């Protein structure tokens, strides 16, 4: 990305988050020529509604400009998405309360409460945590009361869709096995580190220290999987400034989960972007890594990270043909109870790749792996070690 575009992007995001106007120096970065790429980058990061808000706030909207119009449309769409998510969340929580099923709201539905305006914090789905023993009962109630339809099931969550197309993820484990270092052990205590929400009987709220830890763990998971967008760093800046939490207790959780070093680097980058601090070598690398992808990173980064973790391209290709038992169990939870089915699950996975439209993705990953240079792989391995994820 062009340096002026990068500066303008984060100046506008900072203006939206802080509610302050741009300085004259920051306004001077803006030009009509940058609008196409500004729109493209913000759309890829699912932040175009914030860019539109900041442009309006700073009187930078150019009447009749195609990309200004597109950005304003994104802002209108954001209001619709927010109302749709809010409506579905109310229905969901009411049914779970009625069914006497303990649950905790996660991610975006909680984060919105810390933003200057909840419509600023969009998400693509609604995430809640329930106990594994309540999963079947929750699915039955949601299907009968709200006509939710099962979309998929993994070893850590159940995906349902509403009639309006909203995805609801019922988590009964907060992270897949083998992801983000030792955080799974800490997150297994998530329900215990919660209190009943005021005015409710079964809805619970996590303790702030655990919520902060979960946010970092979720970021680490996405880094492990190829990248993390800008929005989690906005969330992180919001949390560090507007969430009341005990820093010593949070640091102890992060240390236990092996994520303290990663968290410190992420906090540094959030301050660079939204508090005006200076870059260091690590934050510059992180910025480049993040801006090279979208909300969920890039295919190149994902393949490069997996190859780095597997210690080479050949080992990566072998791992894609024969994934580890932990990874296979993420796809086929039945292996938890019956490991002897492992060979059959490998065959089922190959059939799914061949006959259910996933061949192109596999071929694309192999092509990326083949193009990877030893230097790119070495550099990625060093980067992941530097930020504390390897």
Secondary structure, 3 states (H helix, E strand, C coil): CCHHHHHHHHHHHHHHHHCCCCCHHHHCCCCHHHHHHHHHHHHHCCCHHHHHHHHHHCCCCCCCCHHHHHHHHHHHHHHHHHHHHHHHHHHHHHHHHHCCCCEEECCHHHHHHHCCCHHHCCCCEEEEEECHHHHHHHHHHHHHHHCCEEEEECCCEEEEECCCCCEEEEECCCCCCCCCCCHHHHHCCCCCCEEECCCCCCEEEECHHHHHHHHHHHHHHHHHCCCCCCHHHHHHHHHHHHCCCCHHHHHHHHHHCCCHHHHHHHHHHHHHHHHCCCCCHHHHHHHHHHHCCECCECHHHHHHHHHHHCCCHHHHHHHHHCCCHHHHHHHCHHHHCCHHHHHHHHHHHHHHHHHCCCHHHHHHHHHHHHHCCHHHHHHHHHHHHHCCCC
